[in-house]
Amino acid sequence: MGGCDVCGSSEGRMFTVSMGNQSGTFDSFECAIHMMAPACEHCGCRILGHPVDSEAGIYCCMHCAREAGNPHRAAQPEHSTVAVPPQGTPAGQGQQ
């Protein structure tokens, strides 16, 4: 595996992230987020959680959607294969 697509480092544990037709090789989540996370249409920050969606784009929060003058709705989460423990179950102690 080559160096990080963002910073060029090849130190540490390298990993790849694929999303749709985009993929990259990284040495940290910081670099992966910098390259792959969508940016808010109003303030430009990287969106790490569920965005606020409108016809004009996506926003990091309701405030930015309103400030941009766009009607908005909460984005619908897509199916994920990430393992999440049931509510009330401490992480690492899921059902077996």
CNS distance restraints for C-alpha pairs under 8 A (distance, minus, plus):
assign (resid   1 and name CA) (resid  14 and name CA) 7.30 0.50 0.50
assign (resid   1 and name CA) (resid  25 and name CA) 7.84 0.50 0.50
assign (resid   2 and name CA) (resid  10 and name CA) 6.58 0.50 0.50
assign (resid   2 and name CA) (resid  25 and name CA) 7.55 0.50 0.50
assign (resid   3 and name CA) (resid   7 and name CA) 7.99 0.50 0.50
assign (resid   3 and name CA) (resid   8 and name CA) 4.95 0.50 0.50
assign (resid   3 and name CA) (resid   9 and name CA) 5.17 0.50 0.50
assign (resid   3 and name CA) (resid  10 and name CA) 4.28 0.50 0.50
assign (resid   3 and name CA) (resid  11 and name CA) 7.96 0.50 0.50
assign (resid   3 and name CA) (resid  14 and name CA) 7.80 0.50 0.50
assign (resid   3 and name CA) (resid  25 and name CA) 7.14 0.50 0.50
assign (resid   3 and name CA) (resid  26 and name CA) 7.25 0.50 0.50
assign (resid   3 and name CA) (resid  27 and name CA) 7.74 0.50 0.50
assign (resid   4 and name CA) (resid   8 and name CA) 4.51 0.50 0.50
assign (resid   4 and name CA) (resid   9 and name CA) 5.28 0.50 0.50
assign (resid   4 and name CA) (resid  10 and name CA) 6.17 0.50 0.50
assign (resid   4 and name CA) (resid  14 and name CA) 7.41 0.50 0.50
assign (resid   4 and name CA) (resid  24 and name CA) 7.99 0.50 0.50
assign (resid   4 and name CA) (resid  25 and name CA) 5.35 0.50 0.50
assign (resid   4 and name CA) (resid  26 and name CA) 4.30 0.50 0.50
assign (resid   4 and name CA) (resid  27 and name CA) 5.58 0.50 0.50
assign (resid   4 and name CA) (resid  31 and name CA) 7.87 0.50 0.50
assign (resid   5 and name CA) (resid  24 and name CA) 6.30 0.50 0.50
assign (resid   5 and name CA) (resid  25 and name CA) 5.63 0.50 0.50
assign (resid   5 and name CA) (resid  26 and name CA) 6.06 0.50 0.50
assign (resid   6 and name CA) (resid  26 and name CA) 7.15 0.50 0.50
assign (resid   6 and name CA) (resid  31 and name CA) 5.87 0.50 0.50
assign (resid   6 and name CA) (resid  32 and name CA) 7.82 0.50 0.50
assign (resid   6 and name CA) (resid  34 and name CA) 7.88 0.50 0.50
assign (resid   6 and name CA) (resid  35 and name CA) 7.00 0.50 0.50
assign (resid   7 and name CA) (resid  31 and name CA) 7.23 0.50 0.50
assign (resid   9 and name CA) (resid  27 and name CA) 6.90 0.50 0.50
assign (resid  10 and name CA) (resid  14 and name CA) 7.14 0.50 0.50
assign (resid  10 and name CA) (resid  27 and name CA) 6.98 0.50 0.50
assign (resid  11 and name CA) (resid  27 and name CA) 7.15 0.50 0.50
assign (resid  12 and name CA) (resid  27 and name CA) 6.47 0.50 0.50
assign (resid  13 and name CA) (resid  27 and name CA) 6.02 0.50 0.50
assign (resid  14 and name CA) (resid  25 and name CA) 6.80 0.50 0.50
assign (resid  14 and name CA) (resid  26 and name CA) 5.61 0.50 0.50
assign (resid  14 and name CA) (resid  27 and name CA) 4.65 0.50 0.50
assign (resid  14 and name CA) (resid  28 and name CA) 7.61 0.50 0.50
assign (resid  15 and name CA) (resid  25 and name CA) 5.66 0.50 0.50
assign (resid  15 and name CA) (resid  26 and name CA) 5.51 0.50 0.50
assign (resid  15 and name CA) (resid  27 and name CA) 6.49 0.50 0.50
assign (resid  16 and name CA) (resid  23 and name CA) 6.96 0.50 0.50
assign (resid  16 and name CA) (resid  24 and name CA) 5.49 0.50 0.50
assign (resid  16 and name CA) (resid  25 and name CA) 4.34 0.50 0.50
assign (resid  16 and name CA) (resid  26 and name CA) 6.14 0.50 0.50
assign (resid  17 and name CA) (resid  23 and name CA) 5.44 0.50 0.50
assign (resid  17 and name CA) (resid  24 and name CA) 5.51 0.50 0.50
assign (resid  17 and name CA) (resid  25 and name CA) 6.58 0.50 0.50
assign (resid  17 and name CA) (resid  26 and name CA) 7.84 0.50 0.50
assign (resid  17 and name CA) (resid  32 and name CA) 7.45 0.50 0.50
assign (resid  18 and name CA) (resid  22 and name CA) 5.80 0.50 0.50
assign (resid  18 and name CA) (resid  23 and name CA) 4.11 0.50 0.50
assign (resid  18 and name CA) (resid  24 and name CA) 6.66 0.50 0.50
assign (resid  19 and name CA) (resid  23 and name CA) 6.15 0.50 0.50
assign (resid  24 and name CA) (resid  32 and name CA) 7.53 0.50 0.50
assign (resid  25 and name CA) (resid  32 and name CA) 7.86 0.50 0.50
assign (resid  26 and name CA) (resid  31 and name CA) 6.22 0.50 0.50
assign (resid  26 and name CA) (resid  32 and name CA) 5.95 0.50 0.50
assign (resid  27 and name CA) (resid  31 and name CA) 7.06 0.50 0.50
assign (resid  28 and name CA) (resid  32 and name CA) 6.51 0.50 0.50
assign (resid  29 and name CA) (resid  33 and name CA) 5.97 0.50 0.50
assign (resid  30 and name CA) (resid  34 and name CA) 6.19 0.50 0.50
assign (resid  31 and name CA) (resid  35 and name CA) 6.34 0.50 0.50
assign (resid  32 and name CA) (resid  36 and name CA) 5.81 0.50 0.50
assign (resid  32 and name CA) (resid  37 and name CA) 7.61 0.50 0.50
assign (resid  33 and name CA) (resid  37 and name CA) 4.95 0.50 0.50
assign (resid  33 and name CA) (resid  46 and name CA) 7.33 0.50 0.50
assign (resid  33 and name CA) (resid  48 and name CA) 7.77 0.50 0.50
assign (resid  34 and name CA) (resid  46 and name CA) 7.27 0.50 0.50
assign (resid  37 and name CA) (resid  46 and name CA) 5.77 0.50 0.50
assign (resid  37 and name CA) (resid  47 and name CA) 5.99 0.50 0.50
assign (resid  37 and name CA) (resid  48 and name CA) 6.61 0.50 0.50
assign (resid  38 and name CA) (resid  46 and name CA) 5.74 0.50 0.50
assign (resid  38 and name CA) (resid  47 and name CA) 5.66 0.50 0.50
assign (resid  39 and name CA) (resid  44 and name CA) 5.09 0.50 0.50
assign (resid  39 and name CA) (resid  45 and name CA) 5.42 0.50 0.50
assign (resid  39 and name CA) (resid  46 and name CA) 4.49 0.50 0.50
assign (resid  39 and name CA) (resid  47 and name CA) 5.84 0.50 0.50
assign (resid  39 and name CA) (resid  58 and name CA) 7.80 0.50 0.50
assign (resid  39 and name CA) (resid  59 and name CA) 7.56 0.50 0.50
assign (resid  39 and name CA) (resid  60 and name CA) 7.82 0.50 0.50
assign (resid  40 and name CA) (resid  44 and name CA) 4.57 0.50 0.50
assign (resid  40 and name CA) (resid  45 and name CA) 5.47 0.50 0.50
assign (resid  40 and name CA) (resid  46 and name CA) 6.33 0.50 0.50
assign (resid  40 and name CA) (resid  47 and name CA) 6.48 0.50 0.50
assign (resid  40 and name CA) (resid  58 and name CA) 5.91 0.50 0.50
assign (resid  40 and name CA) (resid  59 and name CA) 4.37 0.50 0.50
assign (resid  40 and name CA) (resid  60 and name CA) 5.30 0.50 0.50
assign (resid  40 and name CA) (resid  64 and name CA) 7.95 0.50 0.50
assign (resid  41 and name CA) (resid  57 and name CA) 6.17 0.50 0.50
assign (resid  41 and name CA) (resid  58 and name CA) 5.95 0.50 0.50
assign (resid  41 and name CA) (resid  59 and name CA) 5.63 0.50 0.50
assign (resid  42 and name CA) (resid  59 and name CA) 6.66 0.50 0.50
assign (resid  42 and name CA) (resid  64 and name CA) 5.70 0.50 0.50
assign (resid  42 and name CA) (resid  65 and name CA) 7.22 0.50 0.50
assign (resid  42 and name CA) (resid  67 and name CA) 7.59 0.50 0.50
assign (resid  42 and name CA) (resid  68 and name CA) 6.09 0.50 0.50
assign (resid  43 and name CA) (resid  64 and name CA) 7.00 0.50 0.50
assign (resid  45 and name CA) (resid  60 and name CA) 7.28 0.50 0.50
assign (resid  46 and name CA) (resid  60 and name CA) 7.58 0.50 0.50
assign (resid  47 and name CA) (resid  51 and name CA) 6.61 0.50 0.50
assign (resid  47 and name CA) (resid  59 and name CA) 7.64 0.50 0.50
assign (resid  47 and name CA) (resid  60 and name CA) 5.50 0.50 0.50
assign (resid  50 and name CA) (resid  60 and name CA) 7.90 0.50 0.50
assign (resid  50 and name CA) (resid  74 and name CA) 7.84 0.50 0.50
assign (resid  50 and name CA) (resid  75 and name CA) 6.39 0.50 0.50
assign (resid  50 and name CA) (resid  76 and name CA) 7.94 0.50 0.50
assign (resid  50 and name CA) (resid  77 and name CA) 6.91 0.50 0.50
assign (resid  51 and name CA) (resid  58 and name CA) 6.15 0.50 0.50
assign (resid  51 and name CA) (resid  59 and name CA) 5.66 0.50 0.50
assign (resid  51 and name CA) (resid  60 and name CA) 5.30 0.50 0.50
assign (resid  51 and name CA) (resid  61 and name CA) 6.68 0.50 0.50
assign (resid  51 and name CA) (resid  74 and name CA) 6.90 0.50 0.50
assign (resid  51 and name CA) (resid  75 and name CA) 5.83 0.50 0.50
assign (resid  52 and name CA) (resid  58 and name CA) 5.68 0.50 0.50
assign (resid  52 and name CA) (resid  59 and name CA) 5.03 0.50 0.50
assign (resid  52 and name CA) (resid  60 and name CA) 6.18 0.50 0.50
assign (resid  52 and name CA) (resid  61 and name CA) 5.77 0.50 0.50
assign (resid  52 and name CA) (resid  62 and name CA) 6.31 0.50 0.50
assign (resid  52 and name CA) (resid  65 and name CA) 7.10 0.50 0.50
assign (resid  52 and name CA) (resid  72 and name CA) 6.45 0.50 0.50
assign (resid  52 and name CA) (resid  73 and name CA) 6.00 0.50 0.50
assign (resid  52 and name CA) (resid  74 and name CA) 4.90 0.50 0.50
assign (resid  52 and name CA) (resid  75 and name CA) 5.57 0.50 0.50
assign (resid  53 and name CA) (resid  57 and name CA) 6.27 0.50 0.50
assign (resid  53 and name CA) (resid  58 and name CA) 4.62 0.50 0.50
assign (resid  53 and name CA) (resid  59 and name CA) 6.40 0.50 0.50
assign (resid  53 and name CA) (resid  72 and name CA) 5.62 0.50 0.50
assign (resid  53 and name CA) (resid  73 and name CA) 5.54 0.50 0.50
assign (resid  53 and name CA) (resid  74 and name CA) 5.96 0.50 0.50
assign (resid  53 and name CA) (resid  75 and name CA) 5.32 0.50 0.50
assign (resid  54 and name CA) (resid  58 and name CA) 6.06 0.50 0.50
assign (resid  54 and name CA) (resid  65 and name CA) 7.85 0.50 0.50
assign (resid  54 and name CA) (resid  70 and name CA) 6.61 0.50 0.50
assign (resid  54 and name CA) (resid  71 and name CA) 6.06 0.50 0.50
assign (resid  54 and name CA) (resid  72 and name CA) 4.65 0.50 0.50
assign (resid  54 and name CA) (resid  73 and name CA) 6.44 0.50 0.50
assign (resid  55 and name CA) (resid  70 and name CA) 7.85 0.50 0.50
assign (resid  55 and name CA) (resid  71 and name CA) 7.81 0.50 0.50
assign (resid  55 and name CA) (resid  72 and name CA) 7.85 0.50 0.50
assign (resid  56 and name CA) (resid  70 and name CA) 6.87 0.50 0.50
assign (resid  58 and name CA) (resid  65 and name CA) 7.80 0.50 0.50
assign (resid  59 and name CA) (resid  64 and name CA) 6.08 0.50 0.50
assign (resid  59 and name CA) (resid  65 and name CA) 5.76 0.50 0.50
assign (resid  60 and name CA) (resid  64 and name CA) 6.76 0.50 0.50
assign (resid  60 and name CA) (resid  65 and name CA) 7.97 0.50 0.50
assign (resid  61 and name CA) (resid  65 and name CA) 6.56 0.50 0.50
assign (resid  62 and name CA) (resid  66 and name CA) 6.14 0.50 0.50
assign (resid  62 and name CA) (resid  72 and name CA) 7.63 0.50 0.50
assign (resid  63 and name CA) (resid  67 and name CA) 6.06 0.50 0.50
assign (resid  64 and name CA) (resid  68 and name CA) 6.06 0.50 0.50
assign (resid  65 and name CA) (resid  69 and name CA) 6.45 0.50 0.50
assign (resid  65 and name CA) (resid  70 and name CA) 5.65 0.50 0.50
assign (resid  65 and name CA) (resid  71 and name CA) 7.21 0.50 0.50
assign (resid  65 and name CA) (resid  72 and name CA) 6.54 0.50 0.50
assign (resid  66 and name CA) (resid  70 and name CA) 5.92 0.50 0.50
assign (resid  66 and name CA) (resid  71 and name CA) 7.27 0.50 0.50
assign (resid  66 and name CA) (resid  72 and name CA) 7.93 0.50 0.50
assign (resid  84 and name CA) (resid  91 and name CA) 7.93 0.50 0.50
assign (resid  85 and name CA) (resid  89 and name CA) 5.97 0.50 0.50
assign (resid  85 and name CA) (resid  90 and name CA) 7.17 0.50 0.50
assign (resid  85 and name CA) (resid  91 and name CA) 6.06 0.50 0.50
assign (resid  85 and name CA) (resid  92 and name CA) 7.64 0.50 0.50
assign (resid  85 and name CA) (resid  93 and name CA) 7.58 0.50 0.50
assign (resid  85 and name CA) (resid  94 and name CA) 5.41 0.50 0.50
assign (resid  86 and name CA) (resid  94 and name CA) 7.09 0.50 0.50
assign (resid  89 and name CA) (resid  93 and name CA) 6.46 0.50 0.50
assign (resid  89 and name CA) (resid  94 and name CA) 6.39 0.50 0.50
assign (resid  90 and name CA) (resid  94 and name CA) 7.38 0.50 0.50
